[in-house]
Amino acid sequence: MTLAELEKMWTEFSNISINSDDEIEEDFYWWEKGAYRFEVWH
């Protein structure tokens, strides 16, 4: 992946809802709804 692609993903991720358990509320690329936010960050 290029830096530009990662920056695009980071921007898109900022629009994903996170629940009170730090899980994403919808699928995001290859992570499924319910994935732990910090797993995506990592």
mmCIF entry with sequence, helices, sheets and N, C-alpha, C, O atoms, coordinates in Angstrom:
data_MODEL
# 
_entry.id   MODEL 
# 
_entity.id                         1 
_entity.type                       polymer 
_entity.pdbx_number_of_molecules   1 
# 
_entity_poly.entity_id                      1 
_entity_poly.type                           'polypeptide(L)' 
_entity_poly.nstd_linkage                   no 
_entity_poly.nstd_monomer                   no 
_entity_poly.pdbx_seq_one_letter_code       MTLAELEKMWTEFSNISINSDDEIEEDFYWWEKGAYRFEVWH 
_entity_poly.pdbx_seq_one_letter_code_can   MTLAELEKMWTEFSNISINSDDEIEEDFYWWEKGAYRFEVWH 
_entity_poly.pdbx_strand_id                 A 
# 
loop_
_entity_poly_seq.entity_id 
_entity_poly_seq.num 
_entity_poly_seq.mon_id 
_entity_poly_seq.hetero 
1 1  MET n 
1 2  THR n 
1 3  LEU n 
1 4  ALA n 
1 5  GLU n 
1 6  LEU n 
1 7  GLU n 
1 8  LYS n 
1 9  MET n 
1 10 TRP n 
1 11 THR n 
1 12 GLU n 
1 13 PHE n 
1 14 SER n 
1 15 ASN n 
1 16 ILE n 
1 17 SER n 
1 18 ILE n 
1 19 ASN n 
1 20 SER n 
1 21 ASP n 
1 22 ASP n 
1 23 GLU n 
1 24 ILE n 
1 25 GLU n 
1 26 GLU n 
1 27 ASP n 
1 28 PHE n 
1 29 TYR n 
1 30 TRP n 
1 31 TRP n 
1 32 GLU n 
1 33 LYS n 
1 34 GLY n 
1 35 ALA n 
1 36 TYR n 
1 37 ARG n 
1 38 PHE n 
1 39 GLU n 
1 40 VAL n 
1 41 TRP n 
1 42 HIS n 
# 
_struct_asym.id          A 
_struct_asym.entity_id   1 
# 
loop_
_struct_conf.conf_type_id 
_struct_conf.id 
_struct_conf.pdbx_PDB_helix_id 
_struct_conf.beg_label_comp_id 
_struct_conf.beg_label_asym_id 
_struct_conf.beg_label_seq_id 
_struct_conf.pdbx_beg_PDB_ins_code 
_struct_conf.end_label_comp_id 
_struct_conf.end_label_asym_id 
_struct_conf.end_label_seq_id 
_struct_conf.pdbx_end_PDB_ins_code 
_struct_conf.beg_auth_comp_id 
_struct_conf.beg_auth_asym_id 
_struct_conf.beg_auth_seq_id 
_struct_conf.end_auth_comp_id 
_struct_conf.end_auth_asym_id 
_struct_conf.end_auth_seq_id 
_struct_conf.pdbx_PDB_helix_class 
_struct_conf.details 
_struct_conf.pdbx_PDB_helix_length 
HELX_P HELX_P1 AA1 LEU A 3  ? PHE A 13 ? LEU A 3  PHE A 13 1 ? 11 
HELX_P HELX_P2 AA2 ARG A 37 ? TRP A 41 ? ARG A 37 TRP A 41 1 ? 5  
# 
_struct_conf_type.id          HELX_P 
_struct_conf_type.criteria    ? 
_struct_conf_type.reference   ? 
# 
loop_
_atom_site.group_PDB 
_atom_site.id 
_atom_site.type_symbol 
_atom_site.label_atom_id 
_atom_site.label_alt_id 
_atom_site.label_comp_id 
_atom_site.label_asym_id 
_atom_site.label_entity_id 
_atom_site.label_seq_id 
_atom_site.pdbx_PDB_ins_code 
_atom_site.Cartn_x 
_atom_site.Cartn_y 
_atom_site.Cartn_z 
_atom_site.occupancy 
_atom_site.B_iso_or_equiv 
_atom_site.pdbx_formal_charge 
_atom_site.auth_seq_id 
_atom_site.auth_comp_id 
_atom_site.auth_asym_id 
_atom_site.auth_atom_id 
_atom_site.pdbx_PDB_model_num 
ATOM 1   N N  . MET A 1 1  ? 0.834   -1.182 0.000  1.00 0.00 ? 1  MET A N  1 
ATOM 2   C CA . MET A 1 1  ? 0.000   0.000  0.000  1.00 0.00 ? 1  MET A CA 1 
ATOM 3   C C  . MET A 1 1  ? 0.879   1.246  0.000  1.00 0.00 ? 1  MET A C  1 
ATOM 4   O O  . MET A 1 1  ? 1.973   1.265  0.563  1.00 0.00 ? 1  MET A O  1 
ATOM 5   N N  . THR A 1 2  ? 0.374   2.256  -0.634 1.00 0.00 ? 2  THR A N  1 
ATOM 6   C CA . THR A 1 2  ? 1.103   3.519  -0.649 1.00 0.00 ? 2  THR A CA 1 
ATOM 7   C C  . THR A 1 2  ? 0.650   4.385  0.520  1.00 0.00 ? 2  THR A C  1 
ATOM 8   O O  . THR A 1 2  ? -0.397  4.144  1.121  1.00 0.00 ? 2  THR A O  1 
ATOM 9   N N  . LEU A 1 3  ? 1.441   5.379  0.824  1.00 0.00 ? 3  LEU A N  1 
ATOM 10  C CA . LEU A 1 3  ? 1.080   6.314  1.879  1.00 0.00 ? 3  LEU A CA 1 
ATOM 11  C C  . LEU A 1 3  ? -0.238  7.018  1.546  1.00 0.00 ? 3  LEU A C  1 
ATOM 12  O O  . LEU A 1 3  ? -1.063  7.243  2.431  1.00 0.00 ? 3  LEU A O  1 
ATOM 13  N N  . ALA A 1 4  ? -0.431  7.360  0.291  1.00 0.00 ? 4  ALA A N  1 
ATOM 14  C CA . ALA A 1 4  ? -1.669  8.025  -0.131 1.00 0.00 ? 4  ALA A CA 1 
ATOM 15  C C  . ALA A 1 4  ? -2.886  7.133  0.121  1.00 0.00 ? 4  ALA A C  1 
ATOM 16  O O  . ALA A 1 4  ? -3.934  7.615  0.550  1.00 0.00 ? 4  ALA A O  1 
ATOM 17  N N  . GLU A 1 5  ? -2.744  5.831  -0.147 1.00 0.00 ? 5  GLU A N  1 
ATOM 18  C CA . GLU A 1 5  ? -3.854  4.892  0.094  1.00 0.00 ? 5  GLU A CA 1 
ATOM 19  C C  . GLU A 1 5  ? -4.158  4.787  1.583  1.00 0.00 ? 5  GLU A C  1 
ATOM 20  O O  . GLU A 1 5  ? -5.324  4.753  1.977  1.00 0.00 ? 5  GLU A O  1 
ATOM 21  N N  . LEU A 1 6  ? -3.129  4.735  2.406  1.00 0.00 ? 6  LEU A N  1 
ATOM 22  C CA . LEU A 1 6  ? -3.330  4.670  3.852  1.00 0.00 ? 6  LEU A CA 1 
ATOM 23  C C  . LEU A 1 6  ? -3.979  5.941  4.383  1.00 0.00 ? 6  LEU A C  1 
ATOM 24  O O  . LEU A 1 6  ? -4.849  5.880  5.251  1.00 0.00 ? 6  LEU A O  1 
ATOM 25  N N  . GLU A 1 7  ? -3.567  7.069  3.875  1.00 0.00 ? 7  GLU A N  1 
ATOM 26  C CA . GLU A 1 7  ? -4.178  8.335  4.298  1.00 0.00 ? 7  GLU A CA 1 
ATOM 27  C C  . GLU A 1 7  ? -5.653  8.387  3.909  1.00 0.00 ? 7  GLU A C  1 
ATOM 28  O O  . GLU A 1 7  ? -6.482  8.889  4.667  1.00 0.00 ? 7  GLU A O  1 
ATOM 29  N N  . LYS A 1 8  ? -5.975  7.865  2.724  1.00 0.00 ? 8  LYS A N  1 
ATOM 30  C CA . LYS A 1 8  ? -7.374  7.805  2.277  1.00 0.00 ? 8  LYS A CA 1 
ATOM 31  C C  . LYS A 1 8  ? -8.186  6.924  3.221  1.00 0.00 ? 8  LYS A C  1 
ATOM 32  O O  . LYS A 1 8  ? -9.289  7.294  3.624  1.00 0.00 ? 8  LYS A O  1 
ATOM 33  N N  . MET A 1 9  ? -7.645  5.764  3.571  1.00 0.00 ? 9  MET A N  1 
ATOM 34  C CA . MET A 1 9  ? -8.342  4.860  4.491  1.00 0.00 ? 9  MET A CA 1 
ATOM 35  C C  . MET A 1 9  ? -8.532  5.516  5.851  1.00 0.00 ? 9  MET A C  1 
ATOM 36  O O  . MET A 1 9  ? -9.603  5.398  6.447  1.00 0.00 ? 9  MET A O  1 
ATOM 37  N N  . TRP A 1 10 ? -7.519  6.201  6.346  1.00 0.00 ? 10 TRP A N  1 
ATOM 38  C CA . TRP A 1 10 ? -7.596  6.860  7.646  1.00 0.00 ? 10 TRP A CA 1 
ATOM 39  C C  . TRP A 1 10 ? -8.714  7.904  7.648  1.00 0.00 ? 10 TRP A C  1 
ATOM 40  O O  . TRP A 1 10 ? -9.476  8.010  8.609  1.00 0.00 ? 10 TRP A O  1 
ATOM 41  N N  . THR A 1 11 ? -8.801  8.673  6.563  1.00 0.00 ? 11 THR A N  1 
ATOM 42  C CA . THR A 1 11 ? -9.850  9.682  6.435  1.00 0.00 ? 11 THR A CA 1 
ATOM 43  C C  . THR A 1 11 ? -11.225 9.015  6.412  1.00 0.00 ? 11 THR A C  1 
ATOM 44  O O  . THR A 1 11 ? -12.148 9.466  7.090  1.00 0.00 ? 11 THR A O  1 
ATOM 45  N N  . GLU A 1 12 ? -11.357 7.956  5.644  1.00 0.00 ? 12 GLU A N  1 
ATOM 46  C CA . GLU A 1 12 ? -12.631 7.237  5.572  1.00 0.00 ? 12 GLU A CA 1 
ATOM 47  C C  . GLU A 1 12 ? -12.990 6.624  6.924  1.00 0.00 ? 12 GLU A C  1 
ATOM 48  O O  . GLU A 1 12 ? -14.159 6.604  7.310  1.00 0.00 ? 12 GLU A O  1 
ATOM 49  N N  . PHE A 1 13 ? -11.999 6.131  7.631  1.00 0.00 ? 13 PHE A N  1 
ATOM 50  C CA . PHE A 1 13 ? -12.260 5.500  8.933  1.00 0.00 ? 13 PHE A CA 1 
ATOM 51  C C  . PHE A 1 13 ? -12.807 6.513  9.931  1.00 0.00 ? 13 PHE A C  1 
ATOM 52  O O  . PHE A 1 13 ? -13.557 6.144  10.835 1.00 0.00 ? 13 PHE A O  1 
ATOM 53  N N  . SER A 1 14 ? -12.448 7.758  9.784  1.00 0.00 ? 14 SER A N  1 
ATOM 54  C CA . SER A 1 14 ? -12.952 8.780  10.711 1.00 0.00 ? 14 SER A CA 1 
ATOM 55  C C  . SER A 1 14 ? -14.459 8.964  10.585 1.00 0.00 ? 14 SER A C  1 
ATOM 56  O O  . SER A 1 14 ? -15.079 9.571  11.459 1.00 0.00 ? 14 SER A O  1 
ATOM 57  N N  . ASN A 1 15 ? -15.059 8.452  9.513  1.00 0.00 ? 15 ASN A N  1 
ATOM 58  C CA . ASN A 1 15 ? -16.504 8.555  9.311  1.00 0.00 ? 15 ASN A CA 1 
ATOM 59  C C  . ASN A 1 15 ? -17.267 7.308  9.761  1.00 0.00 ? 15 ASN A C  1 
ATOM 60  O O  . ASN A 1 15 ? -18.492 7.260  9.648  1.00 0.00 ? 15 ASN A O  1 
ATOM 61  N N  . ILE A 1 16 ? -16.561 6.310  10.266 1.00 0.00 ? 16 ILE A N  1 
ATOM 62  C CA . ILE A 1 16 ? -17.188 5.066  10.712 1.00 0.00 ? 16 ILE A CA 1 
ATOM 63  C C  . ILE A 1 16 ? -17.640 5.225  12.167 1.00 0.00 ? 16 ILE A C  1 
ATOM 64  O O  . ILE A 1 16 ? -16.865 5.653  13.022 1.00 0.00 ? 16 ILE A O  1 
ATOM 65  N N  . SER A 1 17 ? -18.884 4.880  12.434 1.00 0.00 ? 17 SER A N  1 
ATOM 66  C CA . SER A 1 17 ? -19.408 4.947  13.798 1.00 0.00 ? 17 SER A CA 1 
ATOM 67  C C  . SER A 1 17 ? -18.775 3.868  14.663 1.00 0.00 ? 17 SER A C  1 
ATOM 68  O O  . SER A 1 17 ? -18.541 2.745  14.217 1.00 0.00 ? 17 SER A O  1 
ATOM 69  N N  . ILE A 1 18 ? -18.503 4.237  15.917 1.00 0.00 ? 18 ILE A N  1 
ATOM 70  C CA . ILE A 1 18 ? -17.911 3.331  16.905 1.00 0.00 ? 18 ILE A CA 1 
ATOM 71  C C  . ILE A 1 18 ? -18.884 3.250  18.081 1.00 0.00 ? 18 ILE A C  1 
ATOM 72  O O  . ILE A 1 18 ? -19.349 4.279  18.571 1.00 0.00 ? 18 ILE A O  1 
ATOM 73  N N  . ASN A 1 19 ? -19.192 2.041  18.534 1.00 0.00 ? 19 ASN A N  1 
ATOM 74  C CA . ASN A 1 19 ? -20.106 1.909  19.669 1.00 0.00 ? 19 ASN A CA 1 
ATOM 75  C C  . ASN A 1 19 ? -19.361 2.039  21.002 1.00 0.00 ? 19 ASN A C  1 
ATOM 76  O O  . ASN A 1 19 ? -18.146 2.239  21.023 1.00 0.00 ? 19 ASN A O  1 
ATOM 77  N N  . SER A 1 20 ? -20.085 1.925  22.094 1.00 0.00 ? 20 SER A N  1 
ATOM 78  C CA . SER A 1 20 ? -19.490 2.121  23.426 1.00 0.00 ? 20 SER A CA 1 
ATOM 79  C C  . SER A 1 20 ? -18.501 1.023  23.809 1.00 0.00 ? 20 SER A C  1 
ATOM 80  O O  . SER A 1 20 ? -17.759 1.169  24.781 1.00 0.00 ? 20 SER A O  1 
ATOM 81  N N  . ASP A 1 21 ? -18.486 -0.071 23.054 1.00 0.00 ? 21 ASP A N  1 
ATOM 82  C CA . ASP A 1 21 ? -17.526 -1.154 23.292 1.00 0.00 ? 21 ASP A CA 1 
ATOM 83  C C  . ASP A 1 21 ? -16.312 -1.044 22.365 1.00 0.00 ? 21 ASP A C  1 
ATOM 84  O O  . ASP A 1 21 ? -15.531 -1.988 22.244 1.00 0.00 ? 21 ASP A O  1 
ATOM 85  N N  . ASP A 1 22 ? -16.159 0.115  21.710 1.00 0.00 ? 22 ASP A N  1 
ATOM 86  C CA . ASP A 1 22 ? -15.053 0.370  20.780 1.00 0.00 ? 22 ASP A CA 1 
ATOM 87  C C  . ASP A 1 22 ? -15.075 -0.564 19.581 1.00 0.00 ? 22 ASP A C  1 
ATOM 88  O O  . ASP A 1 22 ? -14.022 -0.954 19.076 1.00 0.00 ? 22 ASP A O  1 
ATOM 89  N N  . GLU A 1 23 ? -16.275 -0.928 19.120 1.00 0.00 ? 23 GLU A N  1 
ATOM 90  C CA . GLU A 1 23 ? -16.430 -1.764 17.942 1.00 0.00 ? 23 GLU A CA 1 
ATOM 91  C C  . GLU A 1 23 ? -16.994 -0.924 16.798 1.00 0.00 ? 23 GLU A C  1 
ATOM 92  O O  . GLU A 1 23 ? -17.805 -0.025 17.019 1.00 0.00 ? 23 GLU A O  1 
ATOM 93  N N  . ILE A 1 24 ? -16.553 -1.227 15.564 1.00 0.00 ? 24 ILE A N  1 
ATOM 94  C CA . ILE A 1 24 ? -17.077 -0.477 14.431 1.00 0.00 ? 24 ILE A CA 1 
ATOM 95  C C  . ILE A 1 24 ? -18.513 -0.920 14.152 1.00 0.00 ? 24 ILE A C  1 
ATOM 96  O O  . ILE A 1 24 ? -18.872 -2.080 14.356 1.00 0.00 ? 24 ILE A O  1 
ATOM 97  N N  . GLU A 1 25 ? -19.319 0.019  13.686 1.00 0.00 ? 25 GLU A N  1 
ATOM 98  C CA . GLU A 1 25 ? -20.740 -0.213 13.489 1.00 0.00 ? 25 GLU A CA 1 
ATOM 99  C C  . GLU A 1 25 ? -21.092 -0.671 12.078 1.00 0.00 ? 25 GLU A C  1 
ATOM 100 O O  . GLU A 1 25 ? -22.257 -0.952 11.798 1.00 0.00 ? 25 GLU A O  1 
ATOM 101 N N  . GLU A 1 26 ? -20.116 -0.751 11.192 1.00 0.00 ? 26 GLU A N  1 
ATOM 102 C CA . GLU A 1 26 ? -20.358 -1.209 9.824  1.00 0.00 ? 26 GLU A CA 1 
ATOM 103 C C  . GLU A 1 26 ? -19.069 -1.805 9.277  1.00 0.00 ? 26 GLU A C  1 
ATOM 104 O O  . GLU A 1 26 ? -17.981 -1.558 9.798  1.00 0.00 ? 26 GLU A O  1 
ATOM 105 N N  . ASP A 1 27 ? -19.211 -2.587 8.228  1.00 0.00 ? 27 ASP A N  1 
ATOM 106 C CA . ASP A 1 27 ? -18.027 -3.154 7.581  1.00 0.00 ? 27 ASP A CA 1 
ATOM 107 C C  . ASP A 1 27 ? -17.133 -2.023 7.068  1.00 0.00 ? 27 ASP A C  1 
ATOM 108 O O  . ASP A 1 27 ? -17.624 -0.994 6.603  1.00 0.00 ? 27 ASP A O  1 
ATOM 109 N N  . PHE A 1 28 ? -15.826 -2.226 7.158  1.00 0.00 ? 28 PHE A N  1 
ATOM 110 C CA . PHE A 1 28 ? -14.846 -1.250 6.690  1.00 0.00 ? 28 PHE A CA 1 
ATOM 111 C C  . PHE A 1 28 ? -13.702 -2.002 6.036  1.00 0.00 ? 28 PHE A C  1 
ATOM 112 O O  . PHE A 1 28 ? -12.907 -2.660 6.708  1.00 0.00 ? 28 PHE A O  1 
ATOM 113 N N  . TYR A 1 29 ? -13.628 -1.898 4.730  1.00 0.00 ? 29 TYR A N  1 
ATOM 114 C CA . TYR A 1 29 ? -12.668 -2.664 3.937  1.00 0.00 ? 29 TYR A CA 1 
ATOM 115 C C  . TYR A 1 29 ? -12.782 -4.133 4.314  1.00 0.00 ? 29 TYR A C  1 
ATOM 116 O O  . TYR A 1 29 ? -13.847 -4.717 4.118  1.00 0.00 ? 29 TYR A O  1 
ATOM 117 N N  . TRP A 1 30 ? -11.736 -4.758 4.846  1.00 0.00 ? 30 TRP A N  1 
ATOM 118 C CA . TRP A 1 30 ? -11.798 -6.189 5.148  1.00 0.00 ? 30 TRP A CA 1 
ATOM 119 C C  . TRP A 1 30 ? -12.168 -6.467 6.594  1.00 0.00 ? 30 TRP A C  1 
ATOM 120 O O  . TRP A 1 30 ? -12.225 -7.632 6.988  1.00 0.00 ? 30 TRP A O  1 
ATOM 121 N N  . TRP A 1 31 ? -12.419 -5.447 7.398  1.00 0.00 ? 31 TRP A N  1 
ATOM 122 C CA . TRP A 1 31 ? -12.892 -5.640 8.766  1.00 0.00 ? 31 TRP A CA 1 
ATOM 123 C C  . TRP A 1 31 ? -14.417 -5.672 8.766  1.00 0.00 ? 31 TRP A C  1 
ATOM 124 O O  . TRP A 1 31 ? -15.065 -4.861 8.105  1.00 0.00 ? 31 TRP A O  1 
ATOM 125 N N  . GLU A 1 32 ? -14.971 -6.604 9.504  1.00 0.00 ? 32 GLU A N  1 
ATOM 126 C CA . GLU A 1 32 ? -16.418 -6.735 9.568  1.00 0.00 ? 32 GLU A CA 1 
ATOM 127 C C  . GLU A 1 32 ? -16.983 -5.917 10.725 1.00 0.00 ? 32 GLU A C  1 
ATOM 128 O O  . GLU A 1 32 ? -16.290 -5.624 11.699 1.00 0.00 ? 32 GLU A O  1 
ATOM 129 N N  . LYS A 1 33 ? -18.250 -5.559 10.593 1.00 0.00 ? 33 LYS A N  1 
ATOM 130 C CA . LYS A 1 33 ? -18.964 -4.869 11.662 1.00 0.00 ? 33 LYS A CA 1 
ATOM 131 C C  . LYS A 1 33 ? -18.705 -5.618 12.965 1.00 0.00 ? 33 LYS A C  1 
ATOM 132 O O  . LYS A 1 33 ? -18.784 -6.846 13.006 1.00 0.00 ? 33 LYS A O  1 
ATOM 133 N N  . GLY A 1 34 ? -18.399 -4.888 14.017 1.00 0.00 ? 34 GLY A N  1 
ATOM 134 C CA . GLY A 1 34 ? -18.119 -5.492 15.311 1.00 0.00 ? 34 GLY A CA 1 
ATOM 135 C C  . GLY A 1 34 ? -16.631 -5.650 15.600 1.00 0.00 ? 34 GLY A C  1 
ATOM 136 O O  . GLY A 1 34 ? -16.254 -6.033 16.707 1.00 0.00 ? 34 GLY A O  1 
ATOM 137 N N  . ALA A 1 35 ? -15.784 -5.361 14.618 1.00 0.00 ? 35 ALA A N  1 
ATOM 138 C CA . ALA A 1 35 ? -14.339 -5.443 14.848 1.00 0.00 ? 35 ALA A CA 1 
ATOM 139 C C  . ALA A 1 35 ? -13.925 -4.362 15.848 1.00 0.00 ? 35 ALA A C  1 
ATOM 140 O O  . ALA A 1 35 ? -14.482 -3.264 15.863 1.00 0.00 ? 35 ALA A O  1 
ATOM 141 N N  . TYR A 1 36 ? -12.969 -4.685 16.657 1.00 0.00 ? 36 TYR A N  1 
ATOM 142 C CA . TYR A 1 36 ? -12.459 -3.770 17.678 1.00 0.00 ? 36 TYR A CA 1 
ATOM 143 C C  . TYR A 1 36 ? -11.720 -2.610 17.007 1.00 0.00 ? 36 TYR A C  1 
ATOM 144 O O  . TYR A 1 36 ? -10.846 -2.829 16.168 1.00 0.00 ? 36 TYR A O  1 
ATOM 145 N N  . ARG A 1 37 ? -12.070 -1.392 17.375 1.00 0.00 ? 37 ARG A N  1 
ATOM 146 C CA . ARG A 1 37 ? -11.486 -0.205 16.748 1.00 0.00 ? 37 ARG A CA 1 
ATOM 147 C C  . ARG A 1 37 ? -9.964  -0.241 16.741 1.00 0.00 ? 37 ARG A C  1 
ATOM 148 O O  . ARG A 1 37 ? -9.342  0.131  15.746 1.00 0.00 ? 37 ARG A O  1 
ATOM 149 N N  . PHE A 1 38 ? -9.364  -0.680 17.826 1.00 0.00 ? 38 PHE A N  1 
ATOM 150 C CA . PHE A 1 38 ? -7.909  -0.671 17.929 1.00 0.00 ? 38 PHE A CA 1 
ATOM 151 C C  . PHE A 1 38 ? -7.274  -1.731 17.035 1.00 0.00 ? 38 PHE A C  1 
ATOM 152 O O  . PHE A 1 38 ? -6.113  -1.602 16.648 1.00 0.00 ? 38 PHE A O  1 
ATOM 153 N N  . GLU A 1 39 ? -8.032  -2.782 16.704 1.00 0.00 ? 39 GLU A N  1 
ATOM 154 C CA . GLU A 1 39 ? -7.551  -3.763 15.736 1.00 0.00 ? 39 GLU A CA 1 
ATOM 155 C C  . GLU A 1 39 ? -7.420  -3.100 14.359 1.00 0.00 ? 39 GLU A C  1 
ATOM 156 O O  . GLU A 1 39 ? -6.452  -3.343 13.638 1.00 0.00 ? 39 GLU A O  1 
ATOM 157 N N  . VAL A 1 40 ? -8.384  -2.274 14.005 1.00 0.00 ? 40 VAL A N  1 
ATOM 158 C CA . VAL A 1 40 ? -8.323  -1.560 12.728 1.00 0.00 ? 40 VAL A CA 1 
ATOM 159 C C  . VAL A 1 40 ? -7.160  -0.567 12.749 1.00 0.00 ? 40 VAL A C  1 
ATOM 160 O O  . VAL A 1 40 ? -6.426  -0.462 11.766 1.00 0.00 ? 40 VAL A O  1 
ATOM 161 N N  . TRP A 1 41 ? -6.983  0.148  13.832 1.00 0.00 ? 41 TRP A N  1 
ATOM 162 C CA . TRP A 1 41 ? -5.896  1.119  13.937 1.00 0.00 ? 41 TRP A CA 1 
ATOM 163 C C  . TRP A 1 41 ? -4.541  0.446  13.772 1.00 0.00 ? 41 TRP A C  1 
ATOM 164 O O  . TRP A 1 41 ? -3.641  0.966  13.114 1.00 0.00 ? 41 TRP A O  1 
ATOM 165 N N  . HIS A 1 42 ? -4.424  -0.708 14.379 1.00 0.00 ? 42 HIS A N  1 
ATOM 166 C CA . HIS A 1 42 ? -3.141  -1.396 14.381 1.00 0.00 ? 42 HIS A CA 1 
ATOM 167 C C  . HIS A 1 42 ? -2.779  -1.823 12.981 1.00 0.00 ? 42 HIS A C  1 
ATOM 168 O O  . HIS A 1 42 ? -1.726  -2.424 12.771 1.00 0.00 ? 42 HIS A O  1 
# 
